[in-house]
Amino acid sequence: MKPILPVAVAGLTMALVAGCTTPGVYKKRSDLVSNPAACGAKRFEVYFDQDQARLTAAARQAISLTATQLQGCDVTKVQVLGLSDARSGTAAANQTLSEQRARSVAEALVGVGLPAPAFEVAGGGADGAKVNGVNDPLRRRTEVLIEARPRT
């Protein structure tokens, strides 16, 4: 009796190799992998150290990456909302800090080429620091929403 396993493995290997060279059997990678639309809504967050409005290296990187993704797009609207946590400081101080954070991000976005006239910049202050009445330390951030479309 002849061993069946080596013959079966050899046959399977030949079929697989033949399939790799048969035109039309496999699709091009570009047909299988979809690219997200570069010109569309982009949303990201920029986090800050406590009581700081200075951009971190990670924040600058996120802003730069977004600007790169939007090259060749018509940016129609940029919303920047600064937030702060209410663990320290007065309501007025937290409002000021929120506004400073929003301005820092907006200035950096303009610096990488986004159009200043499209901006809406605001600060949430101490009210922006609470979720369902509870202080949330992750509120030490600025939320950015950018609307863009392909250039016509």
N, CA, C and O atoms as a GROMACS GRO file, in nm:
protein
  608
    1MET      N    1   0.083  -0.117   0.000
    1MET     CA    2   0.000   0.000   0.000
    1MET      C    3   0.088   0.124   0.000
    1MET      O    4   0.184   0.131   0.077
    2LYS      N    5   0.057   0.222  -0.086
    2LYS     CA    6   0.135   0.344  -0.098
    2LYS      C    7   0.083   0.448   0.002
    2LYS      O    8  -0.037   0.455   0.027
    3PRO      N    9   0.175   0.529   0.062
    3PRO     CA   10   0.130   0.632   0.155
    3PRO      C   11   0.051   0.740   0.080
    3PRO      O   12   0.095   0.789  -0.024
    4ILE      N   13  -0.066   0.775   0.134
    4ILE     CA   14  -0.153   0.874   0.071
    4ILE      C   15  -0.115   1.016   0.110
    4ILE      O   16  -0.129   1.107   0.028
    5LEU      N   17  -0.069   1.037   0.229
    5LEU     CA   18  -0.044   1.172   0.280
    5LEU      C   19   0.056   1.249   0.196
    5LEU      O   20   0.025   1.362   0.159
    6PRO      N   21   0.175   1.197   0.162
    6PRO     CA   22   0.268   1.276   0.080
    6PRO      C   23   0.210   1.314  -0.056
    6PRO      O   24   0.236   1.424  -0.105
    7VAL      N   25   0.133   1.225  -0.117
    7VAL     CA   26   0.073   1.253  -0.248
    7VAL      C   27  -0.031   1.364  -0.234
    7VAL      O   28  -0.038   1.453  -0.318
    8ALA      N   29  -0.111   1.360  -0.128
    8ALA     CA   30  -0.214   1.461  -0.106
    8ALA      C   31  -0.151   1.598  -0.079
    8ALA      O   32  -0.199   1.699  -0.130
    9VAL      N   33  -0.044   1.602   0.001
    9VAL     CA   34   0.024   1.727   0.030
    9VAL      C   35   0.084   1.785  -0.098
    9VAL      O   36   0.074   1.906  -0.121
   10ALA      N   37   0.146   1.703  -0.178
   10ALA     CA   38   0.205   1.749  -0.303
   10ALA      C   39   0.099   1.805  -0.395
   10ALA      O   40   0.120   1.908  -0.458
   11GLY      N   41  -0.015   1.738  -0.404
   11GLY     CA   42  -0.124   1.785  -0.490
   11GLY      C   43  -0.181   1.918  -0.443
   11GLY      O   44  -0.208   2.007  -0.523
   12LEU      N   45  -0.198   1.932  -0.312
   12LEU     CA   46  -0.250   2.056  -0.255
   12LEU      C   47  -0.152   2.170  -0.277
   12LEU      O   48  -0.193   2.282  -0.311
   13THR      N   49  -0.024   2.144  -0.259
   13THR     CA   50   0.079   2.246  -0.279
   13THR      C   51   0.078   2.293  -0.424
   13THR      O   52   0.086   2.414  -0.449
   14MET      N   53   0.069   2.202  -0.518
   14MET     CA   54   0.069   2.239  -0.660
   14MET      C   55  -0.055   2.322  -0.694
   14MET      O   56  -0.046   2.416  -0.773
   15ALA      N   57  -0.169   2.288  -0.635
   15ALA     CA   58  -0.292   2.363  -0.662
   15ALA      C   59  -0.280   2.506  -0.608
   15ALA      O   60  -0.323   2.600  -0.674
   16LEU      N   61  -0.222   2.521  -0.489
   16LEU     CA   62  -0.206   2.654  -0.432
   16LEU      C   63  -0.110   2.739  -0.513
   16LEU      O   64  -0.135   2.857  -0.538
   17VAL      N   65   0.002   2.679  -0.554
   17VAL     CA   66   0.100   2.751  -0.634
   17VAL      C   67   0.041   2.789  -0.768
   17VAL      O   68   0.065   2.900  -0.816
   18ALA      N   69  -0.034   2.702  -0.828
   18ALA     CA   70  -0.096   2.730  -0.958
   18ALA      C   71  -0.196   2.846  -0.944
   18ALA      O   72  -0.207   2.930  -1.034
   19GLY      N   73  -0.268   2.848  -0.833
   19GLY     CA   74  -0.365   2.956  -0.811
   19GLY      C   75  -0.299   3.092  -0.799
   19GLY      O   76  -0.359   3.193  -0.834
   20CYS      N   77  -0.176   3.095  -0.751
   20CYS     CA   78  -0.105   3.222  -0.736
   20CYS      C   79  -0.066   3.282  -0.870
   20CYS      O   80  -0.051   3.404  -0.883
   21THR      N   81  -0.052   3.198  -0.969
   21THR     CA   82  -0.008   3.249  -1.099
   21THR      C   83  -0.122   3.257  -1.199
   21THR      O   84  -0.102   3.305  -1.311
   22THR      N   85  -0.239   3.213  -1.162
   22THR     CA   86  -0.353   3.216  -1.253
   22THR      C   87  -0.410   3.357  -1.255
   22THR      O   88  -0.453   3.408  -1.152
   23PRO      N   89  -0.413   3.421  -1.373
   23PRO     CA   90  -0.466   3.557  -1.380
   23PRO      C   91  -0.614   3.560  -1.341
   23PRO      O   92  -0.691   3.471  -1.377
   24GLY      N   93  -0.652   3.664  -1.267
   24GLY     CA   94  -0.790   3.685  -1.231
   24GLY      C   95  -0.838   3.609  -1.109
   24GLY      O   96  -0.948   3.633  -1.061
   25VAL      N   97  -0.756   3.517  -1.057
   25VAL     CA   98  -0.798   3.441  -0.940
   25VAL      C   99  -0.792   3.528  -0.815
   25VAL      O  100  -0.884   3.524  -0.733
   26TYR      N  101  -0.688   3.606  -0.800
   26TYR     CA  102  -0.672   3.693  -0.683
   26TYR      C  103  -0.691   3.838  -0.724
   26TYR      O  104  -0.650   3.880  -0.833
   27LYS      N  105  -0.753   3.913  -0.636
   27LYS     CA  106  -0.774   4.055  -0.663
   27LYS      C  107  -0.650   4.134  -0.623
   27LYS      O  108  -0.567   4.089  -0.545
   28LYS      N  109  -0.641   4.254  -0.679
   28LYS     CA  110  -0.533   4.344  -0.641
   28LYS      C  111  -0.557   4.388  -0.497
   28LYS      O  112  -0.671   4.394  -0.451
   29ARG      N  113  -0.450   4.420  -0.427
   29ARG     CA  114  -0.459   4.466  -0.288
   29ARG      C  115  -0.548   4.590  -0.279
   29ARG      O  116  -0.626   4.603  -0.184
   30SER      N  117  -0.537   4.680  -0.376
   30SER     CA  118  -0.616   4.803  -0.373
   30SER      C  119  -0.766   4.775  -0.384
   30SER      O  120  -0.847   4.856  -0.341
   31ASP      N  121  -0.803   4.658  -0.442
   31ASP     CA  122  -0.944   4.622  -0.448
   31ASP      C  123  -0.994   4.568  -0.314
   31ASP      O  124  -1.114   4.574  -0.286
   32LEU      N  125  -0.903   4.517  -0.234
   32LEU     CA  126  -0.943   4.455  -0.107
   32LEU      C  127  -0.932   4.549   0.012
   32LEU      O  128  -1.007   4.533   0.109
   33VAL      N  129  -0.842   4.644   0.006
   33VAL     CA  130  -0.818   4.735   0.119
   33VAL      C  131  -0.880   4.870   0.083
   33VAL      O  132  -0.845   4.930  -0.018
   34SER      N  133  -0.971   4.914   0.166
   34SER     CA  134  -1.034   5.043   0.136
   34SER      C  135  -0.962   5.153   0.211
   34SER      O  136  -0.921   5.136   0.326
   35ASN      N  137  -0.948   5.266   0.146
   35ASN     CA  138  -0.890   5.384   0.209
   35ASN      C  139  -1.002   5.470   0.262
   35ASN      O  140  -1.097   5.499   0.189
   36PRO      N  141  -0.995   5.514   0.389
   36PRO     CA  142  -1.097   5.605   0.436
   36PRO      C  143  -1.083   5.737   0.361
   36PRO      O  144  -0.973   5.779   0.325
   37ALA      N  145  -1.195   5.801   0.339
   37ALA     CA  146  -1.193   5.928   0.267
   37ALA      C  147  -1.111   6.030   0.345
   37ALA      O  148  -1.136   6.054   0.463
   38ALA      N  149  -1.013   6.088   0.279
   38ALA     CA  150  -0.928   6.187   0.344
   38ALA      C  151  -1.006   6.314   0.371
   38ALA      O  152  -0.986   6.380   0.473
   39CYS      N  153  -1.096   6.348   0.280
   39CYS     CA  154  -1.171   6.473   0.292
   39CYS      C  155  -1.309   6.443   0.349
   39CYS      O  156  -1.404   6.417   0.275
   40GLY      N  157  -1.318   6.447   0.477
   40GLY     CA  158  -1.443   6.423   0.547
   40GLY      C  159  -1.430   6.476   0.688
   40GLY      O  160  -1.334   6.547   0.720
   41ALA      N  161  -1.524   6.442   0.772
   41ALA     CA  162  -1.521   6.488   0.911
   41ALA      C  163  -1.406   6.420   0.986
   41ALA      O  164  -1.386   6.299   0.976
   42LYS      N  165  -1.332   6.499   1.061
   42LYS     CA  166  -1.223   6.449   1.146
   42LYS      C  167  -1.253   6.496   1.288
   42LYS      O  168  -1.284   6.613   1.310
   43ARG      N  169  -1.243   6.406   1.383
   43ARG     CA  170  -1.263   6.442   1.523
   43ARG      C  171  -1.147   6.385   1.603
   43ARG      O  172  -1.112   6.268   1.590
   44PHE      N  173  -1.088   6.469   1.686
   44PHE     CA  174  -0.982   6.422   1.775
   44PHE      C  175  -0.979   6.508   1.899
   44PHE      O  176  -1.040   6.615   1.905
   45GLU      N  177  -0.906   6.460   1.999
   45GLU     CA  178  -0.895   6.531   2.126
   45GLU      C  179  -0.749   6.558   2.156
   45GLU      O  180  -0.661   6.479   2.124
   46VAL      N  181  -0.726   6.671   2.219
   46VAL     CA  182  -0.592   6.711   2.261
   46VAL      C  183  -0.596   6.721   2.413
   46VAL      O  184  -0.673   6.798   2.469
   47TYR      N  185  -0.511   6.641   2.479
   47TYR     CA  186  -0.509   6.640   2.626
   47TYR      C  187  -0.399   6.731   2.679
   47TYR      O  188  -0.297   6.753   2.614
   48PHE      N  189  -0.423   6.783   2.799
   48PHE     CA  190  -0.331   6.877   2.864
   48PHE      C  191  -0.295   6.828   3.002
   48PHE      O  192  -0.368   6.750   3.064
   49ASP      N  193  -0.182   6.875   3.051
   49ASP     CA  194  -0.145   6.852   3.190
   49ASP      C  195  -0.234   6.940   3.276
   49ASP      O  196  -0.289   7.040   3.230
   50GLN      N  197  -0.248   6.903   3.402
   50GLN     CA  198  -0.334   6.978   3.493
   50GLN      C  199  -0.288   7.124   3.502
   50GLN      O  200  -0.169   7.153   3.516
   51ASP      N  201  -0.384   7.214   3.492
   51ASP     CA  202  -0.363   7.359   3.502
   51ASP      C  203  -0.272   7.414   3.393
   51ASP      O  204  -0.211   7.519   3.412
   52GLN      N  205  -0.261   7.346   3.279
   52GLN     CA  206  -0.175   7.390   3.170
   52GLN      C  207  -0.256   7.409   3.042
   52GLN      O  208  -0.355   7.341   3.018
   53ALA      N  209  -0.212   7.504   2.961
   53ALA     CA  210  -0.270   7.526   2.828
   53ALA      C  211  -0.165   7.508   2.720
   53ALA      O  212  -0.192   7.532   2.602
   54ARG      N  213  -0.046   7.466   2.760
   54ARG     CA  214   0.065   7.446   2.665
   54ARG      C  215   0.048   7.310   2.596
   54ARG      O  216   0.018   7.209   2.661
   55LEU      N  217   0.067   7.308   2.464
   55LEU     CA  218   0.054   7.185   2.388
   55LEU      C  219   0.168   7.089   2.419
   55LEU      O  220   0.284   7.131   2.430
   56THR      N  221   0.136   6.963   2.432
   56THR     CA  222   0.237   6.860   2.453
   56THR      C  223   0.289   6.814   2.317
   56THR      O  224   0.234   6.851   2.213
   57ALA      N  225   0.394   6.735   2.318
   57ALA     CA  226   0.447   6.679   2.192
   57ALA      C  227   0.343   6.592   2.124
   57ALA      O  228   0.330   6.594   2.002
   58ALA      N  229   0.267   6.515   2.202
   58ALA     CA  230   0.163   6.430   2.145
   58ALA      C  231   0.054   6.515   2.080
   58ALA      O  232   0.000   6.478   1.976
   59ALA      N  233   0.020   6.627   2.141
   59ALA     CA  234  -0.080   6.717   2.084
   59ALA      C  235  -0.033   6.774   1.951
   59ALA      O  236  -0.108   6.777   1.854
   60ARG      N  237   0.090   6.817   1.947
   60ARG     CA  238   0.145   6.872   1.821
   60ARG      C  239   0.148   6.765   1.712
   60ARG      O  240   0.124   6.794   1.595
   61GLN      N  241   0.176   6.643   1.751
   61GLN     CA  242   0.180   6.533   1.654
   61GLN      C  243   0.039   6.506   1.600
   61GLN      O  244   0.023   6.485   1.479
   62ALA      N  245  -0.062   6.506   1.686
   62ALA     CA  246  -0.200   6.483   1.641
   62ALA      C  247  -0.245   6.593   1.546
   62ALA      O  248  -0.312   6.566   1.446
   63ILE      N  249  -0.210   6.716   1.577
   63ILE     CA  250  -0.246   6.830   1.493
   63ILE      C  251  -0.176   6.820   1.357
   63ILE      O  252  -0.238   6.843   1.253
   64SER      N  253  -0.048   6.787   1.358
   64SER     CA  254   0.028   6.774   1.234
   64SER      C  255  -0.026   6.660   1.148
   64SER      O  256  -0.039   6.675   1.026
   65LEU      N  257  -0.056   6.547   1.209
   65LEU     CA  258  -0.109   6.433   1.136
   65LEU      C  259  -0.242   6.467   1.070
   65LEU      O  260  -0.266   6.432   0.955
   66THR      N  261  -0.328   6.536   1.144
   66THR     CA  262  -0.458   6.575   1.088
   66THR      C  263  -0.440   6.670   0.971
   66THR      O  264  -0.508   6.656   0.869
   67ALA      N  265  -0.350   6.767   0.983
   67ALA     CA  266  -0.324   6.860   0.873
   67ALA      C  267  -0.273   6.786   0.750
   67ALA      O  268  -0.312   6.818   0.638
   68THR      N  269  -0.187   6.688   0.770
   68THR     CA  270  -0.136   6.608   0.659
   68THR      C  271  -0.249   6.532   0.591
   68THR      O  272  -0.255   6.526   0.468
   69GLN      N  273  -0.340   6.474   0.670
   69GLN     CA  274  -0.453   6.400   0.614
   69GLN      C  275  -0.545   6.490   0.533
   69GLN      O  276  -0.610   6.444   0.440
   70LEU      N  277  -0.550   6.617   0.569
   70LEU     CA  278  -0.644   6.711   0.504
   70LEU      C  279  -0.582   6.788   0.388
   70LEU      O  280  -0.648   6.874   0.330
   71GLN      N  281  -0.457   6.758   0.353
   71GLN     CA  282  -0.397   6.826   0.238
   71GLN      C  283  -0.479   6.794   0.114
   71GLN      O  284  -0.515   6.678   0.091
   72GLY      N  285  -0.509   6.895   0.037
   72GLY     CA  286  -0.590   6.876  -0.083
   72GLY      C  287  -0.739   6.881  -0.057
   72GLY      O  288  -0.818   6.858  -0.148
   73CYS      N  289  -0.779   6.912   0.066
   73CYS     CA  290  -0.920   6.922   0.101
   73CYS      C  291  -0.960   7.068   0.122
   73CYS      O  292  -0.876   7.153   0.151
   74ASP      N  293  -1.087   7.094   0.106
   74ASP     CA  294  -1.142   7.225   0.136
   74ASP      C  295  -1.200   7.217   0.278
   74ASP      O  296  -1.304   7.154   0.299
   75VAL      N  297  -1.133   7.280   0.374
   75VAL     CA  298  -1.178   7.278   0.513
   75VAL      C  299  -1.287   7.383   0.527
   75VAL      O  300  -1.263   7.502   0.505
   76THR      N  301  -1.407   7.338   0.563
   76THR     CA  302  -1.522   7.428   0.569
   76THR      C  303  -1.556   7.474   0.710
   76THR      O  304  -1.616   7.580   0.727
   77LYS      N  305  -1.517   7.396   0.810
   77LYS     CA  306  -1.552   7.432   0.948
   77LYS      C  307  -1.455   7.364   1.045
   77LYS      O  308  -1.421   7.247   1.028
   78VAL      N  309  -1.413   7.439   1.145
   78VAL     CA  310  -1.327   7.385   1.250
   78VAL      C  311  -1.386   7.429   1.384
   78VAL      O  312  -1.391   7.549   1.413
   79GLN      N  313  -1.430   7.334   1.464
   79GLN     CA  314  -1.482   7.364   1.598
   79GLN      C  315  -1.380   7.319   1.701
   79GLN      O  316  -1.334   7.205   1.699
   80VAL      N  317  -1.344   7.410   1.791
   80VAL     CA  318  -1.248   7.379   1.895
   80VAL      C  319  -1.312   7.417   2.029
   80VAL      O  320  -1.346   7.534   2.052
   81LEU      N  321  -1.330   7.318   2.116
   81LEU     CA  322  -1.390   7.342   2.246
   81LEU      C  323  -1.291   7.303   2.354
   81LEU      O  324  -1.256   7.186   2.368
   82GLY      N  325  -1.245   7.402   2.431
   82GLY     CA  326  -1.153   7.377   2.542
   82GLY      C  327  -1.231   7.339   2.667
   82GLY      O  328  -1.335   7.396   2.697
   83LEU      N  329  -1.178   7.240   2.739
   83LEU     CA  330  -1.241   7.195   2.863
   83LEU      C  331  -1.136   7.194   2.975
   83LEU      O  332  -1.016   7.193   2.949
   84SER      N  333  -1.184   7.194   3.097
   84SER     CA  334  -1.093   7.184   3.212
   84SER      C  335  -1.160   7.102   3.320
   84SER      O  336  -1.283   7.090   3.322
   85ASP      N  337  -1.080   7.045   3.410
   85ASP     CA  338  -1.142   6.977   3.523
   85ASP      C  339  -1.157   7.078   3.636
   85ASP      O  340  -1.087   7.179   3.641
   86ALA      N  341  -1.248   7.050   3.725
   86ALA     CA  342  -1.281   7.146   3.830
   86ALA      C  343  -1.221   7.107   3.964
   86ALA      O  344  -1.273   7.147   4.069
   87ARG      N  345  -1.112   7.030   3.963
   87ARG     CA  346  -1.052   6.988   4.090
   87ARG      C  347  -0.986   7.104   4.162
   87ARG      O  348  -0.973   7.103   4.284
   88SER      N  349  -0.945   7.201   4.087
   88SER     CA  350  -0.881   7.315   4.152
   88SER      C  351  -0.924   7.442   4.081
   88SER      O  352  -0.968   7.438   3.966
   89GLY      N  353  -0.911   7.552   4.149
   89GLY     CA  354  -0.941   7.681   4.088
   89GLY      C  355  -1.088   7.717   4.094
   89GLY      O  356  -1.174   7.634   4.120
   90THR      N  357  -1.112   7.843   4.069
   90THR     CA  358  -1.248   7.894   4.070
   90THR      C  359  -1.313   7.868   3.935
   90THR      O  360  -1.247   7.829   3.839
   91ALA      N  361  -1.443   7.890   3.928
   91ALA     CA  362  -1.514   7.874   3.802
   91ALA      C  363  -1.457   7.968   3.697
   91ALA      O  364  -1.442   7.931   3.581
   92ALA      N  365  -1.424   8.091   3.738
   92ALA     CA  366  -1.366   8.188   3.644
   92ALA      C  367  -1.230   8.142   3.594
   92ALA      O  368  -1.200   8.156   3.475
   93ALA      N  369  -1.147   8.088   3.683
   93ALA     CA  370  -1.014   8.040   3.644
   93ALA      C  371  -1.026   7.922   3.547
   93ALA      O  372  -0.949   7.913   3.451
   94ASN      N  373  -1.121   7.832   3.573
   94ASN     CA  374  -1.140   7.718   3.484
   94ASN      C  375  -1.193   7.762   3.348
   94ASN      O  376  -1.157   7.703   3.246
   95GLN      N  377  -1.278   7.864   3.346
   95GLN     CA  378  -1.327   7.917   3.218
   95GLN      C  379  -1.210   7.976   3.138
   95GLN      O  380  -1.198   7.952   3.018
   96THR      N  381  -1.126   8.052   3.206
   96THR     CA  382  -1.010   8.112   3.139
   96THR      C  383  -0.916   8.004   3.086
   96THR      O  384  -0.869   8.014   2.973
   97LEU      N  385  -0.890   7.902   3.167
   97LEU     CA  386  -0.802   7.793   3.125
   97LEU      C  387  -0.861   7.719   3.004
   97LEU      O  388  -0.789   7.684   2.911
   98SER      N  389  -0.991   7.696   3.006
   98SER     CA  390  -1.056   7.629   2.893
   98SER      C  391  -1.040   7.710   2.766
   98SER      O  392  -1.011   7.655   2.660
   99GLU      N  393  -1.058   7.840   2.776
   99GLU     CA  394  -1.043   7.928   2.660
   99GLU      C  395  -0.898   7.931   2.610
   99GLU      O  396  -0.874   7.932   2.490
  100GLN      N  397  -0.803   7.932   2.703
  100GLN     CA  398  -0.661   7.931   2.665
  100GLN      C  399  -0.627   7.801   2.592
  100GLN      O  400  -0.554   7.803   2.492
  101ARG      N  401  -0.678   7.690   2.640
  101ARG     CA  402  -0.654   7.561   2.574
  101ARG      C  403  -0.710   7.561   2.432
  101ARG      O  404  -0.644   7.516   2.339
  102ALA      N  405  -0.831   7.611   2.419
  102ALA     CA  406  -0.892   7.616   2.286
  102ALA      C  407  -0.810   7.705   2.193
  102ALA      O  408  -0.789   7.670   2.077
  103ARG      N  409  -0.765   7.820   2.242
  103ARG     CA  410  -0.683   7.910   2.158
  103ARG      C  411  -0.551   7.844   2.121
  103ARG      O  412  -0.507   7.858   2.007
  104SER      N  413  -0.488   7.774   2.214
  104SER     CA  414  -0.360   7.706   2.184
  104SER      C  415  -0.376   7.608   2.068
  104SER      O  416  -0.294   7.603   1.977
  105VAL      N  417  -0.483   7.531   2.073
  105VAL     CA  418  -0.508   7.432   1.968
  105VAL      C  419  -0.543   7.502   1.837
  105VAL      O  420  -0.492   7.465   1.731
  106ALA      N  421  -0.629   7.603   1.844
  106ALA     CA  422  -0.668   7.676   1.723
  106ALA      C  423  -0.546   7.741   1.656
  106ALA      O  424  -0.532   7.735   1.534
  107GLU      N  425  -0.461   7.803   1.734
  107GLU     CA  426  -0.340   7.865   1.679
  107GLU      C  427  -0.249   7.763   1.612
  107GLU      O  428  -0.192   7.789   1.507
  108ALA      N  429  -0.237   7.646   1.674
  108ALA     CA  430  -0.154   7.540   1.615
  108ALA      C  431  -0.215   7.490   1.485
  108ALA      O  432  -0.143   7.462   1.389
  109LEU      N  433  -0.347   7.478   1.480
  109LEU     CA  434  -0.415   7.434   1.358
  109LEU      C  435  -0.398   7.536   1.245
  109LEU      O  436  -0.375   7.498   1.130
  110VAL      N  437  -0.408   7.663   1.278
  110VAL     CA  438  -0.385   7.768   1.178
  110VAL      C  439  -0.238   7.763   1.133
  110VAL      O  440  -0.208   7.781   1.015
  111GLY      N  441  -0.148   7.737   1.227
  111GLY     CA  442  -0.006   7.730   1.197
  111GLY      C  443   0.031   7.618   1.100
  111GLY      O  444   0.131   7.628   1.029
  112VAL      N  445  -0.050   7.510   1.096
  112VAL     CA  446  -0.023   7.402   1.002
  112VAL      C  447  -0.106   7.414   0.875
  112VAL      O  448  -0.108   7.323   0.792
  113GLY      N  449  -0.175   7.528   0.861
  113GLY     CA  450  -0.238   7.556   0.733
  113GLY      C  451  -0.390   7.552   0.727
  113GLY      O  452  -0.445   7.574   0.619
  114LEU      N  453  -0.459   7.527   0.836
  114LEU     CA  454  -0.605   7.530   0.830
  114LEU      C  455  -0.652   7.675   0.825
  114LEU      O  456  -0.590   7.762   0.886
  115PRO      N  457  -0.761   7.703   0.754
  115PRO     CA  458  -0.804   7.841   0.733
  115PRO      C  459  -0.870   7.903   0.856
  115PRO      O  460  -0.971   7.852   0.906
  116ALA      N  461  -0.813   8.011   0.905
  116ALA     CA  462  -0.864   8.078   1.026
  116ALA      C  463  -1.011   8.118   1.016
  116ALA      O  464  -1.081   8.108   1.117
  117PRO      N  465  -1.063   8.162   0.901
  117PRO     CA  466  -1.204   8.202   0.896
  117PRO      C  467  -1.303   8.089   0.925
  117PRO      O  468  -1.419   8.116   0.957
  118ALA      N  469  -1.260   7.965   0.915
  118ALA     CA  470  -1.349   7.851   0.937
  118ALA      C  471  -1.365   7.814   1.084
  118ALA      O  472  -1.440   7.723   1.116
  119PHE      N  473  -1.294   7.884   1.174
  119PHE     CA  474  -1.287   7.843   1.314
  119PHE      C  475  -1.402   7.894   1.400
  119PHE      O  476  -1.449   8.007   1.385
  120GLU      N  477  -1.446   7.806   1.491
  120GLU     CA  478  -1.534   7.841   1.602
  120GLU      C  479  -1.460   7.794   1.727
  120GLU      O  480  -1.438   7.674   1.744
  121VAL      N  481  -1.421   7.887   1.813
  121VAL     CA  482  -1.340   7.853   1.930
  121VAL      C  483  -1.417   7.891   2.055
  121VAL      O  484  -1.469   8.002   2.066
  122ALA      N  485  -1.425   7.796   2.152
  122ALA     CA  486  -1.499   7.822   2.276
  122ALA      C  487  -1.436   7.746   2.391
  122ALA      O  488  -1.360   7.651   2.370
  123GLY      N  489  -1.468   7.789   2.512
  123GLY     CA  490  -1.422   7.721   2.633
  123GLY      C  491  -1.542   7.677   2.715
  123GLY      O  492  -1.639   7.752   2.730
  124GLY      N  493  -1.535   7.555   2.770
  124GLY     CA  494  -1.645   7.501   2.850
  124GLY      C  495  -1.638   7.534   2.997
  124GLY      O  496  -1.737   7.520   3.068
  125GLY      N  497  -1.521   7.577   3.044
  125GLY     CA  498  -1.506   7.614   3.185
  125GLY      C  499  -1.537   7.502   3.281
  125GLY      O  500  -1.525   7.385   3.246
  126ALA      N  501  -1.576   7.538   3.403
  126ALA     CA  502  -1.603   7.440   3.508
  126ALA      C  503  -1.723   7.352   3.472
  126ALA      O  504  -1.725   7.234   3.509
  127ASP      N  505  -1.821   7.406   3.401
  127ASP     CA  506  -1.936   7.325   3.362
  127ASP      C  507  -1.894   7.214   3.267
  127ASP      O  508  -1.953   7.106   3.268
  128GLY      N  509  -1.793   7.238   3.185
  128GLY     CA  510  -1.744   7.137   3.093
  128GLY      C  511  -1.667   7.027   3.163
  128GLY      O  512  -1.636   6.925   3.102
  129ALA      N  513  -1.635   7.047   3.291
  129ALA     CA  514  -1.556   6.950   3.365
  129ALA      C  515  -1.641   6.841   3.429
  129ALA      O  516  -1.587   6.746   3.486
  130LYS      N  517  -1.770   6.853   3.420
  130LYS     CA  518  -1.857   6.758   3.490
  130LYS      C  519  -1.938   6.676   3.391
  130LYS      O  520  -1.986   6.725   3.289
  131VAL      N  521  -1.951   6.547   3.425
  131VAL     CA  522  -2.035   6.456   3.350
  131VAL      C  523  -2.138   6.403   3.448
  131VAL      O  524  -2.102   6.337   3.545
  132ASN      N  525  -2.264   6.431   3.424
  132ASN     CA  526  -2.371   6.392   3.516
  132ASN      C  527  -2.344   6.440   3.658
  132ASN      O  528  -2.370   6.368   3.755
  133GLY      N  529  -2.291   6.561   3.670
  133GLY     CA  530  -2.266   6.621   3.801
  133GLY      C  531  -2.139   6.576   3.870
  133GLY      O  532  -2.110   6.622   3.980
  134VAL      N  533  -2.063   6.488   3.808
  134VAL     CA  534  -1.940   6.436   3.869
  134VAL      C  535  -1.819   6.490   3.792
  134VAL      O  536  -1.816   6.487   3.669
  135ASN      N  537  -1.720   6.539   3.867
  135ASN     CA  538  -1.598   6.592   3.805
  135ASN      C  539  -1.525   6.480   3.731
  135ASN      O  540  -1.506   6.371   3.785
  136ASP      N  541  -1.484   6.507   3.610
  136ASP     CA  542  -1.416   6.408   3.526
  136ASP      C  543  -1.277   6.460   3.489
  136ASP      O  544  -1.267   6.554   3.411
  137PRO      N  545  -1.170   6.400   3.544
  137PRO     CA  546  -1.036   6.448   3.513
  137PRO      C  547  -0.999   6.436   3.366
  137PRO      O  548  -0.908   6.505   3.320
  138LEU      N  549  -1.066   6.352   3.290
  138LEU     CA  550  -1.038   6.341   3.147
  138LEU      C  551  -1.092   6.462   3.071
  138LEU      O  552  -1.078   6.469   2.949
  139ARG      N  553  -1.152   6.554   3.142
  139ARG     CA  554  -1.200   6.676   3.079
  139ARG      C  555  -1.088   6.776   3.057
  139ARG      O  556  -1.112   6.884   3.003
  140ARG      N  557  -0.965   6.744   3.096
  140ARG     CA  558  -0.851   6.833   3.070
  140ARG      C  559  -0.810   6.818   2.925
  140ARG      O  560  -0.703   6.765   2.894
  141ARG      N  561  -0.897   6.864   2.838
  141ARG     CA  562  -0.870   6.842   2.696
  141ARG      C  563  -0.939   6.949   2.612
  141ARG      O  564  -1.015   7.032   2.662
  142THR      N  565  -0.909   6.943   2.485
  142THR     CA  566  -0.976   7.024   2.386
  142THR      C  567  -1.031   6.929   2.280
  142THR      O  568  -0.958   6.845   2.228
  143GLU      N  569  -1.159   6.942   2.250
  143GLU     CA  570  -1.221   6.861   2.146
  143GLU      C  571  -1.217   6.938   2.015
  143GLU      O  572  -1.249   7.057   2.010
  144VAL      N  573  -1.177   6.869   1.908
  144VAL     CA  574  -1.164   6.932   1.778
  144VAL      C  575  -1.249   6.854   1.678
  144VAL      O  576  -1.240   6.731   1.670
  145LEU      N  577  -1.331   6.926   1.604
  145LEU     CA  578  -1.410   6.868   1.497
  145LEU      C  579  -1.384   6.950   1.371
  145LEU      O  580  -1.405   7.071   1.369
  146ILE      N  581  -1.338   6.882   1.267
  146ILE     CA  582  -1.307   6.949   1.141
  146ILE      C  583  -1.394   6.891   1.032
  146ILE      O  584  -1.401   6.769   1.015
  147GLU      N  585  -1.461   6.977   0.959
  147GLU     CA  586  -1.540   6.934   0.844
  147GLU      C  587  -1.466   6.975   0.717
  147GLU      O  588  -1.424   7.090   0.702
  148ALA      N  589  -1.449   6.880   0.627
  148ALA     CA  590  -1.376   6.905   0.503
  148ALA      C  591  -1.440   6.829   0.390
  148ALA      O  592  -1.509   6.729   0.411
  149ARG      N  593  -1.416   6.877   0.269
  149ARG     CA  594  -1.467   6.809   0.151
  149ARG      C  595  -1.359   6.819   0.042
  149ARG      O  596  -1.269   6.903   0.050
  150PRO      N  597  -1.367   6.733  -0.058
  150PRO     CA  598  -1.269   6.740  -0.166
  150PRO      C  599  -1.278   6.874  -0.237
  150PRO      O  600  -1.387   6.930  -0.254
  151ARG      N  601  -1.165   6.924  -0.278
  151ARG     CA  602  -1.164   7.050  -0.353
  151ARG      C  603  -1.226   7.028  -0.489
  151ARG      O  604  -1.206   6.925  -0.554
  152THR      N  605  -1.303   7.127  -0.532
  152THR     CA  606  -1.368   7.113  -0.663
  152THR      C  607  -1.299   7.200  -0.766
  152THR      O  608  -1.340   7.201  -0.882
   0.00000   0.00000   0.00000
